[in-house]
Amino acid sequence: MDGAEDLLKRELGTKTLRNLGKAGGGCINKGSSYETDDGIIFVKFNAKPEALRMFEGEFASLEALRETGQVTVPKPVKVMRNPNGGAILVLEYFDIQGLSKYAAKLGEQMARLHLHNAELGKLAKKSEQSIHLQGQYSSYVDKFGFPIVTCCGYIPQENGWMESWVDFFARKIEQHVNLAEEKYNDREARPIWSSLAPNIHKMFKDIEIQPALLHGDLWGGNVGEITEGPVIFDPASFYGHNEYEMAISSMFGGFSKAYYTSYYQVNPKQPGYDERQDLYQMFHYFNHWNHFGGGYKTSTLRVMKTLAKKYA
């Protein structure tokens, strides 16, 4: 860690760099808080060869979310290669506690975040301003994707821009079907997906989908609160369907009824919501299977088979 701490001192221009011993970072990264000349920072370390790409995606995600002004996220400070291997991400430090009294407020904020791009679209139409995609997060985005690769966990997401949400989401599933075959030599999902893929458009009849900026991995471990209000962190952002965001939040707990009630008061459900939640949870089961192994395979295939039979 010495080489990394020397690098941090140089890159941050601080003489003081004292490890405060407050660890974090989740199951993918290691993290520590440090006192510097300019206050406390939080630093994430990952030794994997793909860590630089992962942290660059997280940095861009945090910037995009902050720029909306709708939610509170740690301000990203710097990404750098680690001389000991992998990469380092420096963030603003928050003393984050579990989400509790601010659950309803977070629900409202997430709903407004998901509506933010559509509101920009209305303003763009009124003013006939030009539409910018690459890097202009304050401008309306009319496609699904993101300017750079972001990682859900450590698996990179294919974020190349697409006109169709159904096609964009199908590509996400196809990536995981391929990965399961490559990683585990497991071909059981392929025929089920081949049956389901041509029919998923049936779940999107009579609804309008505006690209919404998503956190991308909004489970209970990536939300919390500080004295001033709720905080979200560890994003894997892209522009997608707002309902995709809701699927993982209901899989692993951490969100109270107040959160959902508040969300849907601002951004109500559309017809067919429950069936699409099954579809989106299928992605997250797949993502967990490809991260953590076969314990999630059964749930993945169960949802796939149910949807394939229902929409045959």
C-alpha positions in Angstrom: 0.0 0.0 0.0 3.0 2.3 0.5 3.4 3.0 -3.2 -0.3 3.7 -3.5 -0.2 6.1 -0.6 2.9 7.9 -2.1 0.9 8.2 -5.4 -2.1 9.6 -3.5 0.1 12.3 -1.8 1.6 13.4 -5.1 -1.7 13.3 -7.2 -3.7 15.1 -4.5 -1.0 17.6 -3.5 -1.3 16.8 0.2 1.5 16.4 2.8 -1.0 14.8 5.2 -2.3 11.3 4.4 -3.4 9.5 7.5 -5.4 6.3 7.3 -8.4 6.7 9.6 -9.2 3.0 9.6 -12.8 3.3 8.4 -12.9 0.5 5.8 -15.5 -0.1 3.2 -15.9 -0.7 -0.5 -18.2 -3.7 -0.6 -17.5 -7.2 -1.9 -15.7 -6.0 -5.1 -13.4 -3.3 -3.8 -11.4 -2.4 -0.7 -11.8 1.0 0.7 -10.3 3.3 3.4 -10.8 6.9 4.5 -7.9 9.2 4.8 -7.3 12.6 6.4 -5.6 15.0 4.0 -4.6 18.7 4.0 -8.0 19.5 2.6 -10.2 17.2 4.8 -11.3 13.6 4.7 -11.4 11.5 1.5 -12.6 8.0 0.7 -10.4 5.9 -1.4 -11.3 2.6 -3.2 -8.7 0.1 -4.3 -9.0 -2.8 -6.7 -6.1 -4.9 -7.9 -7.9 -6.5 -10.9 -6.4 -5.7 -14.4 -9.8 -4.3 -15.4 -10.1 -2.0 -12.4 -9.1 1.2 -14.2 -12.0 0.8 -16.7 -14.4 0.0 -13.8 -13.4 3.1 -11.8 -13.5 5.3 -14.9 -17.1 4.1 -15.4 -18.0 4.8 -11.8 -16.4 8.3 -12.0 -18.4 9.2 -15.1 -21.6 7.7 -13.5 -21.2 9.9 -10.3 -20.5 13.0 -12.4 -23.7 12.4 -14.5 -25.8 11.8 -11.4 -24.5 14.9 -9.6 -25.1 17.1 -12.6 -28.8 16.4 -12.6 -29.1 18.0 -9.2 -31.7 15.5 -8.2 -29.8 13.1 -5.9 -26.8 13.3 -3.5 -23.7 11.2 -4.5 -20.1 11.4 -3.3 -18.2 13.8 -5.6 -15.6 11.9 -7.6 -12.1 13.4 -7.3 -9.7 11.3 -9.2 -9.0 7.9 -10.9 -5.4 6.7 -11.2 -3.5 3.5 -11.9 -2.2 1.8 -8.8 1.6 1.2 -8.9 0.9 -2.0 -7.0 -1.5 -3.2 -9.7 -5.1 -2.3 -10.6 -6.5 1.2 -10.0 -7.5 3.7 -7.3 -10.7 5.9 -7.1 -10.7 8.9 -4.8 -14.1 10.2 -3.6 -15.6 12.8 -1.3 -16.0 11.3 2.1 -19.5 10.9 3.6 -20.2 9.4 7.0 -23.0 7.2 5.6 -25.5 5.4 7.8 -28.2 2.9 6.8 -31.2 4.3 5.0 -34.0 4.9 7.5 -35.7 8.2 8.2 -35.0 9.4 4.6 -36.4 6.5 2.7 -39.5 8.4 1.5 -37.3 11.3 0.5 -35.0 9.0 -1.5 -38.0 7.6 -3.3 -39.1 11.0 -4.4 -35.6 11.9 -5.4 -35.1 8.8 -7.5 -38.5 9.4 -9.2 -37.4 12.9 -10.1 -34.0 11.6 -11.3 -35.8 9.2 -13.6 -38.0 12.0 -15.0 -35.2 14.5 -15.3 -34.1 13.6 -18.8 -37.7 13.7 -20.1 -38.1 17.2 -18.6 -34.9 18.2 -20.4 -36.5 16.9 -23.6 -39.5 19.1 -23.1 -37.3 22.1 -22.6 -35.2 21.1 -25.7 -38.3 20.9 -27.8 -39.5 24.3 -26.6 -36.2 26.0 -27.2 -35.3 23.9 -30.3 -31.8 23.4 -28.8 -29.5 20.9 -30.3 -29.3 17.5 -28.8 -25.9 16.4 -27.5 -25.2 12.8 -26.5 -21.5 12.5 -25.8 -20.5 14.0 -22.4 -23.2 16.6 -22.3 -25.1 15.3 -19.3 -27.0 18.6 -18.9 -28.6 18.1 -22.3 -31.4 15.9 -23.4 -30.5 12.3 -24.4 -32.8 10.6 -26.9 -31.2 7.2 -27.0 -30.4 4.3 -24.6 -26.8 3.8 -23.5 -24.0 5.9 -22.0 -20.9 7.7 -23.3 -18.5 5.1 -21.8 -18.4 1.5 -20.4 -19.7 1.2 -16.9 -19.5 -2.0 -14.7 -22.3 -3.6 -12.8 -20.1 -5.2 -10.2 -16.9 -5.9 -12.1 -18.6 -7.0 -15.3 -18.5 -4.4 -18.1 -21.8 -3.3 -19.5 -22.2 -2.7 -23.3 -23.4 0.9 -23.3 -23.2 1.7 -27.0 -26.1 3.9 -28.0 -29.3 2.3 -29.4 -32.6 3.7 -30.5 -34.7 0.8 -29.1 -34.8 0.0 -25.4 -36.0 -3.6 -26.1 -33.0 -4.1 -28.3 -30.7 -2.5 -25.8 -31.9 -4.7 -22.9 -31.8 -7.8 -25.1 -28.2 -7.1 -25.8 -27.6 -7.0 -22.0 -29.1 -10.4 -21.6 -27.2 -11.8 -24.6 -24.0 -10.7 -23.0 -24.7 -12.7 -19.9 -25.8 -15.8 -21.8 -22.5 -15.6 -23.7 -20.6 -15.1 -20.4 -22.2 -18.1 -18.7 -21.1 -20.2 -21.6 -17.6 -18.9 -21.6 -17.1 -18.9 -17.8 -18.9 -22.1 -16.8 -19.2 -24.0 -20.1 -22.9 -23.9 -19.3 -25.3 -23.8 -22.3 -28.5 -24.4 -20.5 -29.7 -20.8 -20.8 -29.1 -20.5 -24.5 -32.2 -22.4 -25.8 -34.5 -20.7 -23.3 -33.2 -17.3 -24.2 -33.6 -18.1 -27.9 -37.2 -18.8 -27.3 -37.8 -15.7 -25.1 -35.8 -13.1 -27.0 -38.1 -12.7 -30.0 -41.1 -12.1 -27.7 -39.9 -9.7 -25.1 -41.4 -6.8 -27.1 -44.8 -8.1 -26.1 -44.2 -6.9 -22.6 -43.8 -3.3 -23.8 -47.1 -2.8 -25.6 -48.9 0.5 -25.2 -46.3 2.1 -23.0 -43.9 5.0 -23.7 -40.3 4.6 -22.6 -38.2 7.8 -22.3 -34.5 7.3 -21.7 -33.9 7.9 -17.9 -30.5 8.3 -16.3 -30.2 5.3 -13.9 -28.0 4.5 -11.0 -27.8 1.0 -12.5 -27.2 -1.1 -9.4 -29.6 0.3 -6.8 -29.7 -2.4 -4.2 -29.8 -1.8 -0.4 -26.0 -1.9 0.0 -25.6 1.1 -2.4 -27.9 3.5 -0.5 -27.8 5.2 2.8 -28.1 8.6 4.5 -26.1 11.4 6.1 -27.4 14.1 8.4 -28.7 16.2 5.5 -30.5 13.5 3.6 -30.3 10.3 1.5 -27.2 9.3 -0.4 -26.6 6.8 -3.3 -23.2 5.5 -4.3 -21.4 2.8 -6.3 -23.3 3.5 -9.5 -23.2 1.6 -12.8 -25.1 4.2 -14.8 -26.6 4.3 -18.3 -29.8 5.8 -19.9 -32.5 3.1 -19.7 -36.0 2.3 -18.6 -36.8 3.6 -15.1 -38.5 0.3 -14.2 -35.2 -1.5 -14.6 -33.9 0.5 -11.6 -36.7 -0.8 -9.4 -36.1 -4.5 -10.0 -33.0 -5.0 -8.0 -34.2 -2.9 -5.1 -37.0 -5.4 -4.3 -34.7 -8.5 -4.6 -32.4 -8.1 -1.6 -34.3 -5.8 0.8 -33.2 -2.5 2.2 -36.1 -0.4 0.9 -39.2 0.3 2.9 -42.7 0.7 1.8 -42.3 4.5 2.3 -39.6 4.5 -0.5 -41.9 2.9 -3.1 -45.0 4.8 -2.1 -43.1 8.1 -2.4 -41.5 7.0 -5.8 -44.8 6.0 -7.4 -46.6 9.2 -6.3 -44.2 11.1 -8.5 -43.6 8.5 -11.2 -46.6 6.1 -11.4 -46.5 2.5 -12.7 -47.4 1.8 -16.3 -49.5 -1.1 -17.5 -47.6 -4.5 -17.4 -45.2 -3.3 -14.7 -45.1 -6.5 -12.7 -44.3 -8.7 -15.7 -41.5 -6.4 -16.7 -40.1 -6.5 -13.1 -39.7 -10.3 -13.6 -37.8 -9.6 -16.8 -35.5 -7.1 -15.2 -34.9 -9.3 -12.2 -33.8 -12.0 -14.6 -30.9 -9.7 -15.6 -29.8 -9.2 -12.0 -30.0 -13.0 -11.3 -27.9 -13.5 -14.4 -25.4 -10.9 -13.3 -25.1 -12.5 -9.9 -24.7 -15.9 -11.5 -21.8 -14.6 -13.6 -20.2 -12.9 -10.6 -20.7 -15.4 -7.8 -21.4 -18.8 -9.4 -24.1 -21.4 -9.7 -26.1 -20.5 -6.6 -28.0 -18.0 -8.7 -28.4 -20.2 -11.8 -31.7 -21.8 -10.6 -33.4 -18.5 -10.0 -32.1 -17.2 -13.4 -33.5 -20.2 -15.4 -36.7 -20.3 -13.4 -37.6 -16.7 -14.4 -36.5 -17.3 -18.0 -38.6 -20.4 -18.4 -41.7 -18.7 -16.8 -41.4 -15.7 -19.1 -40.6 -17.8 -22.2 -43.7 -20.0 -21.6 -46.0 -17.0 -20.9 -44.9 -15.0 -24.0 -44.4 -17.9 -26.4 
